[in-house]
């Protein structure tokens, strides 16, 4: 593609990394577009790339040209010998990124500003495809999520580095209906393709990801002996072994615990651990027996000592664990069932209490982190708690598991993994529609961000203050983004870009219910059934002694 001259440098901008240029090209000087100018350090020639951040109309047609809606302004302009295409002049502000160093694979800013009068060119598709994405489409370790929004479909693919996305964690931030679950589905598809074959776990509170089960039969997912697998654990199949819970988990699950109750539960829990060991298996009855053994009477030999506290604690334990469908003495999901290269596992938590959801997630993350730490340090055996490969966990509605201003049992382990998971191969992906409700320490640890349409000012402010790497100018575009458009920034991409998300190969499971259509369908079916009942022939009772179809009645 030949160079396209788009404008002329006017001068420096307000900040050292900014400059302005003048253009009459309205169509190709859009916010988010990429341009470049040439510079030299005396030895080498560089193409210094920048992204358009702001535009301002500095000269336009007179108001009188626009006053008659029935007369095109171009016609009025031509009558006085003025070219309508050049009548409007725009001042464009550009944020400089730098030149692309092919060996390093990243942008370097040589801090050579353009001079006034210097030509500014539109970056070609080939140039951008080579520079913006750290990987190419279909390349091992790449995830093709869409294309550059300012160009035609598929002209400039946006391809992330899976290694960087998984190892340094990601966040998908968007309002309801912006397409965050759709984008997450695209990312999962890329992780499961033959050139990645990832081990993925999706925590799904709404039952939206069961459609991943169909990918094994779709083109582009199988290669040779490899076929991806998708496993779905419905709520009735999700089990957590009681002995995998910490004391903090137990306290969190038991409602309205007093300090006296905690003082009884603590020695009971420690006694069970001492008896069975840190990795031993114990059950509800073992814990309850240790609690009941602490009962004592008052000095008169009557049951007035701590009996009431013991009774209250026993009631809470029985209510939570005795008939629980989630917590079990012996059953739980093994890590090998949850994680396997080439397997996407979906945990559907839609029918489970939110407190139990948080404990389930906290327990699984804790077990996963311990297993990976033991594997990396060479201490893992061949049993259930061994994970000889990196894993990636995607958390839908992540503000449930690390809410801002609250301390829930899953928050601390999330913070630990986000801070240290890079060393041990545990990647985390957070998806939320309310960034303002997510713990800011947790959000700030996600080094790749997918930011979709957000109109809430508090959420916008949260993103601007907590998310690194997103150009502040691009964040101004958040309210204007439409469904399927996303700002991608951080270590997974070479520079922040506006991206149009590609179409999913698998079916999307998070479609919004069409309420009017459902109402009409119900009404039509009800009326049809009523008509059928009304038109059905009446069977009159026959007098006794007569025969009907050969039978005496």
N, C-alpha and C positions, 0 to 999 in steps of 0.2 A: 504494500500500500504506500503510495507516494505521500510526501509530507503535505499537510494541509495547513497553510498559513491562516491563523485565526485573528491575530491582533498585534499591537505594538505596545511595548512597555512604556508606561507613564512615569513610574518612579517607585520608591520604596513604600511599604505600608506602615501601619502604626507599630508593628513589632518587627524585630530583626529578621525573622524568617518569612516575612510577607512582602509581596510586591503587587502593584496594580498594573493592568494593561487596558487599552482602549480597543473596542471592537464594535463592528456593526452586525456581527453574526449572532443573532438571537437564538437560533436553533441549537448551536453547538457550544454555547457558553453557559451551560446549565450548572447549578450547584452540584458538586460531586464529580464533575467531569475532570479529566486529567489532561494537562498541557505541559509543555516543556520549552526551555530556551537553551541555547548552546553557550558554553563557557570553557575557558582554558586556564590551566595553572602554569602555562609556559612550556609544558612537556606533553600534556594530554588534553584532548578535547572531551568534554563531558556533555551529556544531555541531562540537564537539571530538571527533574520532574516536580510538578506541584499539582495540588488539587484546588479547584475553584470552590471558595468558601462563601463569597458574597458577590452580589451584582447590584448595580445601581444605574438607573436610567439618567444620563446626564444631558441628553438632548432628544427631544421628541417632536412630533408634528404639532403645529399650533392647534389650540382647542377649536378654532373655527373650522379646521379641516375635518374634525371629528363630530361636529355638531349635527350633521344630517345623517341619520342612520341608513337612509336610502341611497346615499352617494358614497362609494368607496373612497377612503382617504387617498389611496394610490392614484385615483383618477384626478382628484384635485391637485395632487402633487405634480402629476405629469403635465397638467395644463400650464404650470408655471416653470416647467423645465427642471423639476426636482425629482431625482430618483427616490422612490419611496423606500427601497431596500436600504439606502444609506442615510435616510433622514433621521433614523433613530440611532443614537450612539450610547453605548454602555461602558461603564467603568467596572472592571472585574477585579476583585481581590483574590489573590492566590496564596495559599500556604505552601511554602516550599518543603518538599520531602527530601530531595537529594538525587544523586545518580545511582543507578543500580550496579553493584559490584558482583559480577557473576561468580567469582571465586568464593566470596563470603556468602553470597546468596541473600543480600540485604541491601538496603539503601544507606548511602553515606552522604552526609551534607558537607560539601567542601567549603561552605560559607563564602561563595562567590556570587554576590548579588548581580542581577541583570542591570544593564545601563539603559537610561531612557532612550527610546527610539529603537531598541533591539526587538527583533521579531520573535513572536510567540507562536508556537505550533501546537496543533491538536495531536496528542499521542495516538499512534496507530494501534489497531487491534492486536497485531502481532507483538508490538512492543509491550503492551499492557499484559497480555497473556503470559509473557515471559517474566515480567517483573512483579506483578501483584501477588501471585500465588506461589508459595514455596514448593508446591508439587504440581505436576501436570495431570490432566484428566486421564484416569485409568492407571496411573503410576502407583506402584506399591507404596503404601503409607500415605496415600492421598484420599481426600473425601470431597467429591464434587457436589456442592450444595446448590449451585445455581450459576448465574452469569451477572456481569456488571450491569447495573440498572440503567446507566446512561447510554448503553449500547444496545444493538439489536440482540434478540435471543440467540444464545450460543456463540456470539461473536467473541466475547471475552469470558471464558469459564472462570468461576471462582472455586478454587480447590484448596482445601485446608491441609495442613500437616497434622495427620492423626497422632503422631508421636507427641507433638507439642500440645495438642488439644487435650489428650488423655493424661499426660504426665503433669500438666500444670492446671488442669481442671477448667471447666467452662460454665457459663451462666447463660440461660435463655430468658430474656426479660421482655414481657409483652402484656398488653391489655387483653381481656377476654375477646375472642373472635379475631385476633390479629394473625393467627396461624402458628402459634408457638408449638403446639403438639404436632402439627403437620411438619414443621421444620425438624422437630425431634425425630419424627419418623424417617425423614430424608437422611438425617445423620446416622440413624441406626442401620438403614439400608446400606449406606456406604461402609460402615464398620463391618457388615456381614458379607460384603462382596469378596470374591476369591483373592483379591490383592490385599486384603486386610485380615479377614477371618478372626475377628475379635471375640473376646469373652465378655458378654454384656449382660447386666442385670438391670431391669427397669422396674422401679417401684411405682405402681399404677393405682392411684386411689379412685379413679373414675371408670376403669374398665375400657380404656381407649386403645390399648396396644395389642389386643388379642389378634388383630388382623395381620400381625407380623407372621403368623403361622403359615400364611399362604406363599411366602417368598421362595420356598424351596422349589416350587413348580414354575416360577417365573423366569424368563430369559435374563441372562446376565448375572445370575447368582451362583450357578454351578460351573465347575471346571474340573475335568478329570474325575478323580474320586471324591472331590469335595462337593458337598451339598450342605448349605446352612440349615441349622435346626432351630426351631422356636418352641419353647416350652412355656405353658401357662399354668401357674399355680393359682387356682381359685381359692376363695377364703376358707373353704372347708378342708383344703389340703395344706394350709399353712400352719405349721406346728413349730413351737419354740420350747425347747427343753428347759424345765424349771431351773436346773442346775447351771444353765448358761447365764442366768440373771445375776446382776450384782445387788448388793444391799440397797443401793440408790434406786435401782429398778423396782425393787419390791416396795419401798416406801412410796415411790411415785404412783404405783398401781393401786395402793391401798388408800381409800378415801379418808380425809380428815384425820390423819394420824396425829395423836398428841405426843408430847415429849416422853411421857411415861410409857406409851406403847412402843416408841422407838427404842427406849432404854431396855425393853424386854426383847424386841426383835433383833437388836444388834448382837447380844451374846448368843441368841439362838442361831442366827445365821453363821456366826463364827464357829460355833460348836459343830454345825453340820459340815462346814468347810474343813475344819481340822480332822473330822472323822473320815471324810470321803476324799479329801485332797482337792487341790485347786482344779484339777481336770476330772475329778470323779463325778459320777452320776448319782444324784439324789432326787427325791421327790417331795410332793406336798406333805405326805404323812411324816417324813423325817423331820421336816421343818416344824410342823405343828407339834410333834412330840417334844421337841426341844423347847418350844414356847410353853407348853403345858407343864413341863417339869419345873418351871420357875414359879409355879403357884405356891404360895405359902399362906398360913393363917395368922391371925393376930395373936397377941400374947395371951388371950383368954381361950385360945384353941378354937375360935370360931372362924368362919370364912370371911373375915373382914379385911385381910391383908391386901394383896394385890389382885384378888379374885375378879373384881369388876373390870380392871384393866385387861387382865388375861382374857376374860370373856369377850370384851369388846374387840380385842385383837384377833381372837379366834374367829369371831363372826366375820370380820373383814377378810381374813385369809380364806375361810370357807366360801364366802360369797364370790371372791375373785377367782380362786384356783380350783375348787373342788369339782365343779362341773364345767370348767372352761373348755371351749372348743379350740382355743389357740395354744394355751400352755399345757404341757404334758410332762409326765414323770420320765418318759423314755423317748418319745418320738421327737424328732426335729428334722429339718431339711439339711442334708449334708452339703458342704461347700462344693463337693464334686458334682452334685445335682444342680446347684445354682450356677456354677461357672465352668465353662468348657470352651476352648477356642472354637469358633464357628457356631456358637450357640447363643441365642438371645433368650433370656429367661425373663418372664413377666410375672411379677407378684401382684395379684389383684387384691387390694385392701378395701374395696368399696363397702363391704358389709361389716367392717371391723371398727370397734370403738377407737376414737382418735388417740386416747392415751395408750391403748394397746398398739396402735400403729406406730407411735413414737418409740415404744419399747422394742417392738419387732425390728424396726429400722436400726435403732441403736445397737441391739444385740447382734444383728447380722453384720453391721459395719465393724463392730468390735472384733467379732470372730474372724472376719476377712482380713482386717489389719494385722491381727496377731499371726494369722497363718502366713501372710506375705512377709512379715518381719522375720518369722522363724525360717522361712524358705531362703530369704536373701542372706541370713546370717549362718545358714547351714545347720540349723537346729531342728528342722522339720523332719518328722518321720514320714511314713507312708500311709498314715491313717486319715481319718476324716478331716483333721485340721491342717492338711497340707495343700498348698496351692503353688504348683511349680510354674506358674505363668502369670503375667500381669492381668488385671481385670479392670473393668469400667462399670461404674454404677450411676444410673440416671434417675434422679429423684423428681418426680412430678409433684407440684404443689409443695415445693421445698420449704416454704415459710412455715409449714406445719412442723417440720423437724428441726428448725433453728429459728424460732420466732424472735423478732426484735423485742427487747424489754422483758423477756421471760426466760426462765431457765428450765428447759425440759431435758429429759435423759439423753436424747439423741444429739443435743447441741455440742457437748464437749468432744465426743468422738468424731463428729464432723469437723470441728476445728482442728483436732489432732491430725486427721487424714489430710485435710486441705493444706496444713502446714508441712507435714512430713511425708505424705503419700508419694511424692515424686521419687523419693529414695527407694521405696519398696514396691512400686508398681501398682498402686491403687489410685485410679482416677475417679473423679466425681464430676457429675454434670447436674447443675441445679436449674430447674424450670419453675418460674413463678410469674403470676400475673400482678403481684403487688410487691415490687422491690422494697417499698417503704416498710413492709411488715417482715422483711427478712433481716436477720442479724447482720449488721454491717461488717463485722470482722469476718464472718463467713463469706459474704459477697465479695469483699475486697481481695480474697485469696484466689478467686477465679480469674485466671490470666487471659482467657479468651472469652469475648462477650458477643452474644447475638442479641441485638436490641431492636425490637419491633415497635409498632405504634403504641405510644403511651401518652395519654392526655392528662393524667392526674399530675398536678404540679409537684406534690410531695414526692411521688415516684420519680419524676424527672430530676428533681433536686438530689434525690438519693443516688441516682445513676451518675449524675455529674460529679458528685463528691466522693463516690466510693469506687467507681470503675475506672481503672487505669487504661490508657491506650486509646480510648475513644476520643477522636477530635471533638473539641467543644463545639466547633462550628457545625459538625455533622449532627450533633445532638439537637440542634435547633430544628432539624428536619423531622423529629419524632412525631409531632402531631399530624404532619402531612403524609406520613407513610401510609400506604394502603395495605390491604391483606396480602401477605406473601412477600412483602418487601422488608428488608432487614439491614441494619448497620452491623457489619462484621468488623471487629477490631481485636487487637491483642496479639499474643505470640503465635497463634495459629495461622496468621496471615501477615504478609510483609508490611502492609499499611492499611489503615481503616478504609473500607469500601462500602458503597451502597450496592446491595445485591438483591436480585430477584430470585426467589427460591424456585428451584426446578420442580417439575411435577413428580409426585411419588409414583413408584412402581407398584408398591403394595397398596391395598385399599386403606383409606383414612378411616379410623374408628371413632373420631371425635366430632362428627358432623352435628351441627345444631339441629334440634328437632323442629320440624315445620309444624307449629301448633295449628294454624288454620287448616292445613291439609289434613291433619289427624282428626280435627273436629268434624270436618266435612265427611271424612271417611267413616267415622263412627256414626254420624247421623244417617248417611246413605245405607250402611249395613243394617242399622236398627230399623229404618223404614222398610227395607227389603224384607227383613225377617217378619215384620208386622203384616206386610201384604201377603207373604206366603202363608202365614197362619190364618189370615182372613179368607184366603182363597182355597184353603184345603177343604176337601169334601167332608161333610159331616156324616159320621157313621151312626145311624139311628139304632137304638137298642131293639132287639128282636123279642117278640113275645115268647114266653117259655113254652116248650114243647115243639117249637119249630126247629128246622135244621138250617144252619148257615154253613155253606161250603162243605156239606156232608157231615157236619158235627151236630149232635144234639145240644140244644141250649135251653 
